[in-house]
């Protein structure tokens, strides 16, 4: 089931940004998805659906918003490094 979110904006806003109304609304959905993905509130797949894009398209668009397509926090990175170190030590 999908729900509808209504956001009011001035009629002139798309013109100010040199966009059509549909381009502006697409950009707004993409920006919202990018921010929610960046903050860890949505997965890339969820954010892509919010933006109305396929996951690969969404990930490719993130750089325009200064968002990395891979979101890793410090704890996750430390765990990955520990696993890699253990695997390396085990092979020696």
C-alpha positions as a Markdown table, in Angstrom:
| # | Residue | x | y | z |
|---|---|---|---|---|
| 1 | Unk | 0.0 | 0.0 | 0.0 |
| 2 | Unk | 1.3 | 3.5 | -0.9 |
| 3 | Unk | 0.4 | 6.7 | 0.9 |
| 4 | Unk | 0.4 | 10.2 | -0.4 |
| 5 | Unk | 2.4 | 13.0 | 1.1 |
| 6 | Unk | 1.5 | 16.5 | 0.1 |
| 7 | Unk | 4.1 | 19.3 | 0.3 |
| 8 | Unk | 3.1 | 22.8 | -0.4 |
| 9 | Unk | 5.6 | 25.0 | -2.2 |
| 10 | Unk | 5.3 | 28.4 | -4.0 |
| 11 | Unk | 4.2 | 28.2 | -7.6 |
| 12 | Unk | 7.3 | 30.2 | -8.6 |
| 13 | Unk | 9.8 | 27.8 | -7.0 |
| 14 | Unk | 10.3 | 25.4 | -10.0 |
| 15 | Unk | 10.8 | 28.5 | -12.3 |
| 16 | Unk | 13.4 | 29.9 | -9.9 |
| 17 | Unk | 15.3 | 26.6 | -10.1 |
| 18 | Unk | 14.8 | 26.5 | -13.9 |
| 19 | Unk | 12.8 | 23.3 | -13.7 |
| 20 | Unk | 9.4 | 22.1 | -14.7 |
| 21 | Unk | 7.0 | 21.3 | -11.9 |
| 22 | Unk | 7.5 | 17.5 | -12.5 |
| 23 | Unk | 11.3 | 17.9 | -12.5 |
| 24 | Unk | 11.1 | 19.9 | -9.2 |
| 25 | Unk | 8.9 | 17.2 | -7.6 |
| 26 | Unk | 11.2 | 14.4 | -8.8 |
| 27 | Unk | 14.2 | 16.3 | -7.4 |
| 28 | Unk | 12.4 | 16.8 | -4.0 |
| 29 | Unk | 11.6 | 13.1 | -3.7 |
| 30 | Unk | 15.2 | 12.3 | -4.6 |
| 31 | Unk | 16.6 | 14.8 | -2.1 |
| 32 | Unk | 14.3 | 13.4 | 0.6 |
| 33 | Unk | 15.4 | 9.8 | -0.2 |
| 34 | Unk | 19.1 | 10.8 | -0.2 |
| 35 | Unk | 18.9 | 12.5 | 3.2 |
| 36 | Unk | 17.0 | 9.6 | 4.8 |
| 37 | Unk | 19.5 | 7.2 | 3.3 |
| 38 | Unk | 22.5 | 9.3 | 4.5 |
| 39 | Unk | 21.1 | 9.5 | 8.0 |
| 40 | Unk | 20.6 | 5.7 | 8.1 |
| 41 | Unk | 16.8 | 5.9 | 8.5 |
| 42 | Unk | 16.2 | 4.1 | 5.1 |
| 43 | Unk | 18.1 | 1.5 | 3.2 |
| 44 | Unk | 19.2 | 2.3 | -0.3 |
| 45 | Unk | 16.3 | 0.2 | -1.7 |
| 46 | Unk | 13.7 | 1.9 | 0.5 |
| 47 | Unk | 15.1 | 5.4 | -0.4 |
| 48 | Unk | 15.2 | 4.4 | -4.1 |
| 49 | Unk | 11.5 | 3.5 | -4.0 |
| 50 | Unk | 10.7 | 6.8 | -2.2 |
| 51 | Unk | 12.5 | 8.6 | -5.0 |
| 52 | Unk | 10.7 | 6.5 | -7.7 |
| 53 | Unk | 14.0 | 5.1 | -9.1 |
| 54 | Unk | 15.6 | 1.8 | -9.5 |
| 55 | Unk | 18.2 | 1.2 | -6.8 |
| 56 | Unk | 21.2 | 1.5 | -9.2 |
| 57 | Unk | 19.8 | 4.8 | -10.6 |
| 58 | Unk | 19.3 | 6.1 | -7.0 |
| 59 | Unk | 22.8 | 5.2 | -6.0 |
| 60 | Unk | 24.2 | 6.9 | -9.1 |
| 61 | Unk | 22.4 | 10.1 | -8.3 |
| 62 | Unk | 23.6 | 10.4 | -4.7 |
| 63 | Unk | 26.9 | 12.1 | -5.6 |
| 64 | Unk | 24.9 | 15.2 | -6.7 |
| 65 | Unk | 23.8 | 15.6 | -3.1 |
| 66 | Unk | 27.2 | 14.9 | -1.6 |
| 67 | Unk | 26.0 | 11.6 | -0.2 |
| 68 | Unk | 28.2 | 8.5 | -0.4 |
| 69 | Unk | 26.6 | 5.4 | -1.9 |
| 70 | Unk | 28.0 | 3.2 | 0.8 |
| 71 | Unk | 27.2 | 4.2 | 4.4 |
| 72 | Unk | 29.4 | 2.6 | 7.0 |
| 73 | Unk | 29.7 | 3.7 | 10.6 |
| 74 | Unk | 32.9 | 3.4 | 12.6 |
| 75 | Unk | 31.7 | 0.3 | 14.6 |
| 76 | Unk | 30.8 | -1.5 | 11.4 |
| 77 | Unk | 34.2 | -0.6 | 9.9 |
| 78 | Unk | 36.0 | -1.8 | 13.0 |
| 79 | Unk | 34.2 | -5.1 | 12.9 |
| 80 | Unk | 35.0 | -5.6 | 9.2 |
| 81 | Unk | 38.7 | -4.9 | 9.9 |
| 82 | Unk | 38.7 | -7.3 | 12.8 |
| 83 | Unk | 37.2 | -10.1 | 10.6 |
| 84 | Unk | 39.7 | -9.3 | 7.9 |
| 85 | Unk | 42.6 | -9.4 | 10.4 |
| 86 | Unk | 41.4 | -12.7 | 11.8 |
| 87 | Unk | 41.1 | -14.2 | 8.4 |
| 88 | Unk | 44.6 | -13.0 | 7.5 |
| 89 | Unk | 46.1 | -14.4 | 10.7 |
| 90 | Unk | 44.3 | -17.7 | 10.2 |
| 91 | Unk | 45.9 | -18.1 | 6.8 |
| 92 | Unk | 49.5 | -17.6 | 8.1 |
